[in-house]
Amino acid sequence: MSRRTFPHLSAAAALLLPISAAFAQTNAPPELHQCIRPVQRDGKGYERFVELNQRVKETGGQAELIFVGDSITQGWEYGGKEIWAKYYAPRHALNLGISSDHTQHVLWRLEHGNLDGLKPKVVIVLIGVNNIPDENNTPRQVLEGVTAVVGKLREKLPETKVLLLAIFPFREDFNAQRAKALEVNQALRKLDDGQSVHFLDFGHLFIQPDGKISKQIMPDFLHLSANGYRLWAEAMEEKLAGLMGEKAVAR
């Protein structure tokens, strides 16, 4: 097979194309590493997936904004509920977050109904933090997992703009896992093409001057408090409003 070139793309952005193509078939080949091999959840994760598919059907394709992610995204329905009502409910937003999801789980559900009938203006992606602690997942593999999610979204929603968020800092203080996430974020920035994919990193807002994370922002040093969700919404609003062609919501 001859190699195709895409001169208008950066080397990192071009990763979206071959990785996305790797998932053209529902059954991924077994040689793919776990971050990019679609995997179905069971138990509560699967129950949430079924629930989300029902929500997608009920929207009738009217959602203008969707969030894709793990428990941090799902948490908009709990600690972030009031902030969501202000910023995202008026935009007919849809929360497609599932607790404990890894990149491989998101890849599976994007092919099994979570996007059916949707044509949002923007999809916000925050995924990868659950892949980080697994020592079998190298930074490159986590990068490829997030990249594959973005690629799948571009394939399924070609008219939708992707707002890719850097993996949030986690753990109370400096540590190897936080450093690993930073490595991934450095490369994810290169996926920003200024047109279809946009990258945004505001992780520093969750960090104190001494490098630690406050329990007032992340009570368990991973999941956000109401204050954390407020910081997220405010940090993202100007960029999001621009992508949606709207006036930013006042603080």
Secondary structure as GFF3:
##gff-version 3
##sequence-region A 1 251
A	DSSP	three_ten_helix	13	15	.	.	.	ID=ss1
A	DSSP	alpha_helix	16	21	.	.	.	ID=ss2
A	DSSP	three_ten_helix	34	36	.	.	.	ID=ss3
A	DSSP	alpha_helix	43	59	.	.	.	ID=ss4
A	DSSP	beta_strand	65	69	.	.	.	ID=ss5
A	DSSP	alpha_helix	71	74	.	.	.	ID=ss6
A	DSSP	three_ten_helix	75	77	.	.	.	ID=ss7
A	DSSP	alpha_helix	81	87	.	.	.	ID=ss8
A	DSSP	three_ten_helix	89	91	.	.	.	ID=ss9
A	DSSP	beta_strand	93	97	.	.	.	ID=ss10
A	DSSP	alpha_helix	103	110	.	.	.	ID=ss11
A	DSSP	beta_strand	122	126	.	.	.	ID=ss12
A	DSSP	alpha_helix	139	156	.	.	.	ID=ss13
A	DSSP	beta_strand	161	165	.	.	.	ID=ss14
A	DSSP	alpha_helix	176	188	.	.	.	ID=ss15
A	DSSP	three_ten_helix	189	191	.	.	.	ID=ss16
A	DSSP	beta_strand	197	200	.	.	.	ID=ss17
A	DSSP	three_ten_helix	203	206	.	.	.	ID=ss18
A	DSSP	alpha_helix	226	244	.	.	.	ID=ss19
###
